[in-house]
């Protein structure tokens, strides 16, 4: 009896012409009362149109609330970072604080930074500090800069003039050149380049402060003669701050021309 009553009620609600698709000629639809349920296990294209309210992992619709599958609206699922959680379909980092950013600092946007750069320096979840021009971020703190240090590399030189003749008469060949450099209290001597008047070394010599380089740069170029070395040139260079910035210094030293040095800031 109850089944008959239910069928009668359905017949009254759905007049003749109401088809399986829930539509009718007067615009009324069965789905207006009973809307279709989304298909959360779509085997075709996973998307909002396919009824996925979460995110798509391949063709499978996921809830979109898990850190390993986060998203909403049928977009591809994303994996959140270890420090993030999935909140309302978005990978969200917890607020920057001492507990969440103990090794770094918090920037103006509330994000945790490493705290090791001059622009964002700090630790313990404190507000990041931009170091002043005379300071550098060291061990997560802005500290005074020490003296600028430079690696000095001997690159090349050329021998001309009477020294070329001396090398030729002494050894019936070209020069066997080596260079000695003294900067402040540091001193170094290069290797010998045999039988060439245009030697190329590309050889590290010493490390010195910028102050020492601009105040003391003594160079001696010699030919390694079997009966005693011959001086090709001896001079004191005049390195400027512009040379340090350019990272190179070229000068003449007696008959040794275009003696070229690389000045590398460290």
Secondary structure as a PSIPRED ss2 file (coil, helix, strand):
# PSIPRED VFORMAT (PSIPRED V4.0)

   1 X C   1.000  0.000  0.000
   2 X H   0.000  1.000  0.000
   3 X H   0.000  1.000  0.000
   4 X H   0.000  1.000  0.000
   5 X H   0.000  1.000  0.000
   6 X H   0.000  1.000  0.000
   7 X H   0.000  1.000  0.000
   8 X H   0.000  1.000  0.000
   9 X H   0.000  1.000  0.000
  10 X H   0.000  1.000  0.000
  11 X H   0.000  1.000  0.000
  12 X H   0.000  1.000  0.000
  13 X H   0.000  1.000  0.000
  14 X C   1.000  0.000  0.000
  15 X C   1.000  0.000  0.000
  16 X C   1.000  0.000  0.000
  17 X C   1.000  0.000  0.000
  18 X C   1.000  0.000  0.000
  19 X C   1.000  0.000  0.000
  20 X C   1.000  0.000  0.000
  21 X C   1.000  0.000  0.000
  22 X C   1.000  0.000  0.000
  23 X C   1.000  0.000  0.000
  24 X C   1.000  0.000  0.000
  25 X C   1.000  0.000  0.000
  26 X C   1.000  0.000  0.000
  27 X C   1.000  0.000  0.000
  28 X C   1.000  0.000  0.000
  29 X C   1.000  0.000  0.000
  30 X H   0.000  1.000  0.000
  31 X H   0.000  1.000  0.000
  32 X H   0.000  1.000  0.000
  33 X C   1.000  0.000  0.000
  34 X C   1.000  0.000  0.000
  35 X C   1.000  0.000  0.000
  36 X C   1.000  0.000  0.000
  37 X C   1.000  0.000  0.000
  38 X C   1.000  0.000  0.000
  39 X C   1.000  0.000  0.000
  40 X C   1.000  0.000  0.000
  41 X C   1.000  0.000  0.000
  42 X C   1.000  0.000  0.000
  43 X C   1.000  0.000  0.000
  44 X C   1.000  0.000  0.000
  45 X C   1.000  0.000  0.000
  46 X C   1.000  0.000  0.000
  47 X C   1.000  0.000  0.000
  48 X C   1.000  0.000  0.000
  49 X C   1.000  0.000  0.000
  50 X C   1.000  0.000  0.000
  51 X C   1.000  0.000  0.000
  52 X C   1.000  0.000  0.000
  53 X C   1.000  0.000  0.000
  54 X C   1.000  0.000  0.000
  55 X E   0.000  0.000  1.000
  56 X E   0.000  0.000  1.000
  57 X E   0.000  0.000  1.000
  58 X C   1.000  0.000  0.000
  59 X C   1.000  0.000  0.000
  60 X E   0.000  0.000  1.000
  61 X E   0.000  0.000  1.000
  62 X E   0.000  0.000  1.000
  63 X C   1.000  0.000  0.000
  64 X C   1.000  0.000  0.000
  65 X E   0.000  0.000  1.000
  66 X E   0.000  0.000  1.000
  67 X C   1.000  0.000  0.000
  68 X C   1.000  0.000  0.000
  69 X E   0.000  0.000  1.000
  70 X E   0.000  0.000  1.000
  71 X C   1.000  0.000  0.000
  72 X C   1.000  0.000  0.000
  73 X C   1.000  0.000  0.000
  74 X C   1.000  0.000  0.000
  75 X E   0.000  0.000  1.000
  76 X E   0.000  0.000  1.000
  77 X C   1.000  0.000  0.000
  78 X E   0.000  0.000  1.000
  79 X C   1.000  0.000  0.000
  80 X C   1.000  0.000  0.000
  81 X C   1.000  0.000  0.000
  82 X C   1.000  0.000  0.000
  83 X C   1.000  0.000  0.000
  84 X E   0.000  0.000  1.000
  85 X E   0.000  0.000  1.000
  86 X E   0.000  0.000  1.000
  87 X E   0.000  0.000  1.000
  88 X C   1.000  0.000  0.000
  89 X C   1.000  0.000  0.000
  90 X E   0.000  0.000  1.000
  91 X E   0.000  0.000  1.000
  92 X E   0.000  0.000  1.000
  93 X E   0.000  0.000  1.000
  94 X C   1.000  0.000  0.000
  95 X C   1.000  0.000  0.000
  96 X C   1.000  0.000  0.000
  97 X C   1.000  0.000  0.000
  98 X C   1.000  0.000  0.000
  99 X C   1.000  0.000  0.000
 100 X C   1.000  0.000  0.000
 101 X C   1.000  0.000  0.000
 102 X C   1.000  0.000  0.000
 103 X C   1.000  0.000  0.000
 104 X C   1.000  0.000  0.000
 105 X E   0.000  0.000  1.000
 106 X E   0.000  0.000  1.000
 107 X C   1.000  0.000  0.000
 108 X C   1.000  0.000  0.000
 109 X C   1.000  0.000  0.000
 110 X C   1.000  0.000  0.000
 111 X C   1.000  0.000  0.000
 112 X E   0.000  0.000  1.000
 113 X E   0.000  0.000  1.000
 114 X C   1.000  0.000  0.000
 115 X C   1.000  0.000  0.000
 116 X E   0.000  0.000  1.000
 117 X C   1.000  0.000  0.000
 118 X C   1.000  0.000  0.000
 119 X C   1.000  0.000  0.000
 120 X C   1.000  0.000  0.000
 121 X E   0.000  0.000  1.000
 122 X C   1.000  0.000  0.000
 123 X C   1.000  0.000  0.000
 124 X C   1.000  0.000  0.000
 125 X C   1.000  0.000  0.000
 126 X C   1.000  0.000  0.000
 127 X E   0.000  0.000  1.000
 128 X C   1.000  0.000  0.000
 129 X E   0.000  0.000  1.000
 130 X C   1.000  0.000  0.000
 131 X C   1.000  0.000  0.000
 132 X C   1.000  0.000  0.000
 133 X C   1.000  0.000  0.000
 134 X C   1.000  0.000  0.000
 135 X E   0.000  0.000  1.000
 136 X E   0.000  0.000  1.000
 137 X E   0.000  0.000  1.000
 138 X E   0.000  0.000  1.000
 139 X C   1.000  0.000  0.000
 140 X C   1.000  0.000  0.000
 141 X E   0.000  0.000  1.000
 142 X E   0.000  0.000  1.000
 143 X E   0.000  0.000  1.000
 144 X E   0.000  0.000  1.000
 145 X C   1.000  0.000  0.000
 146 X C   1.000  0.000  0.000
 147 X C   1.000  0.000  0.000
 148 X C   1.000  0.000  0.000
 149 X E   0.000  0.000  1.000
 150 X E   0.000  0.000  1.000
 151 X E   0.000  0.000  1.000
 152 X E   0.000  0.000  1.000
 153 X E   0.000  0.000  1.000
 154 X E   0.000  0.000  1.000
 155 X E   0.000  0.000  1.000
 156 X E   0.000  0.000  1.000
 157 X E   0.000  0.000  1.000
 158 X E   0.000  0.000  1.000
 159 X E   0.000  0.000  1.000
 160 X C   1.000  0.000  0.000
 161 X C   1.000  0.000  0.000
 162 X H   0.000  1.000  0.000
 163 X H   0.000  1.000  0.000
 164 X H   0.000  1.000  0.000
 165 X H   0.000  1.000  0.000
 166 X H   0.000  1.000  0.000
 167 X H   0.000  1.000  0.000
 168 X H   0.000  1.000  0.000
 169 X H   0.000  1.000  0.000
 170 X H   0.000  1.000  0.000
 171 X H   0.000  1.000  0.000
 172 X C   1.000  0.000  0.000
 173 X C   1.000  0.000  0.000
 174 X C   1.000  0.000  0.000
 175 X C   1.000  0.000  0.000
 176 X C   1.000  0.000  0.000
 177 X E   0.000  0.000  1.000
 178 X E   0.000  0.000  1.000
 179 X E   0.000  0.000  1.000
 180 X E   0.000  0.000  1.000
 181 X E   0.000  0.000  1.000
 182 X E   0.000  0.000  1.000
 183 X E   0.000  0.000  1.000
 184 X C   1.000  0.000  0.000
 185 X C   1.000  0.000  0.000
 186 X E   0.000  0.000  1.000
 187 X E   0.000  0.000  1.000
 188 X E   0.000  0.000  1.000
 189 X E   0.000  0.000  1.000
 190 X C   1.000  0.000  0.000
 191 X C   1.000  0.000  0.000
 192 X C   1.000  0.000  0.000
 193 X E   0.000  0.000  1.000
 194 X C   1.000  0.000  0.000
 195 X C   1.000  0.000  0.000
 196 X C   1.000  0.000  0.000
 197 X C   1.000  0.000  0.000
 198 X C   1.000  0.000  0.000
 199 X C   1.000  0.000  0.000
 200 X E   0.000  0.000  1.000
 201 X E   0.000  0.000  1.000
 202 X E   0.000  0.000  1.000
 203 X E   0.000  0.000  1.000
 204 X E   0.000  0.000  1.000
 205 X E   0.000  0.000  1.000
 206 X E   0.000  0.000  1.000
 207 X E   0.000  0.000  1.000
 208 X E   0.000  0.000  1.000
 209 X E   0.000  0.000  1.000
 210 X H   0.000  1.000  0.000
 211 X H   0.000  1.000  0.000
 212 X H   0.000  1.000  0.000
 213 X H   0.000  1.000  0.000
 214 X H   0.000  1.000  0.000
 215 X H   0.000  1.000  0.000
 216 X C   1.000  0.000  0.000
 217 X C   1.000  0.000  0.000
 218 X E   0.000  0.000  1.000
 219 X E   0.000  0.000  1.000
 220 X E   0.000  0.000  1.000
 221 X E   0.000  0.000  1.000
 222 X E   0.000  0.000  1.000
 223 X E   0.000  0.000  1.000
 224 X C   1.000  0.000  0.000
 225 X C   1.000  0.000  0.000
 226 X C   1.000  0.000  0.000
 227 X C   1.000  0.000  0.000
 228 X C   1.000  0.000  0.000
 229 X C   1.000  0.000  0.000
 230 X E   0.000  0.000  1.000
 231 X E   0.000  0.000  1.000
 232 X E   0.000  0.000  1.000
 233 X E   0.000  0.000  1.000
 234 X E   0.000  0.000  1.000
 235 X E   0.000  0.000  1.000
 236 X E   0.000  0.000  1.000
 237 X C   1.000  0.000  0.000
 238 X C   1.000  0.000  0.000
 239 X C   1.000  0.000  0.000
 240 X C   1.000  0.000  0.000
 241 X H   0.000  1.000  0.000
 242 X H   0.000  1.000  0.000
 243 X H   0.000  1.000  0.000
 244 X H   0.000  1.000  0.000
 245 X H   0.000  1.000  0.000
 246 X H   0.000  1.000  0.000
 247 X C   1.000  0.000  0.000
 248 X E   0.000  0.000  1.000
 249 X E   0.000  0.000  1.000
 250 X E   0.000  0.000  1.000
 251 X E   0.000  0.000  1.000
 252 X E   0.000  0.000  1.000
 253 X E   0.000  0.000  1.000
 254 X C   1.000  0.000  0.000
 255 X C   1.000  0.000  0.000
 256 X E   0.000  0.000  1.000
 257 X E   0.000  0.000  1.000
 258 X E   0.000  0.000  1.000
 259 X E   0.000  0.000  1.000
 260 X E   0.000  0.000  1.000
 261 X E   0.000  0.000  1.000
 262 X E   0.000  0.000  1.000
 263 X E   0.000  0.000  1.000
 264 X E   0.000  0.000  1.000
 265 X E   0.000  0.000  1.000
 266 X C   1.000  0.000  0.000
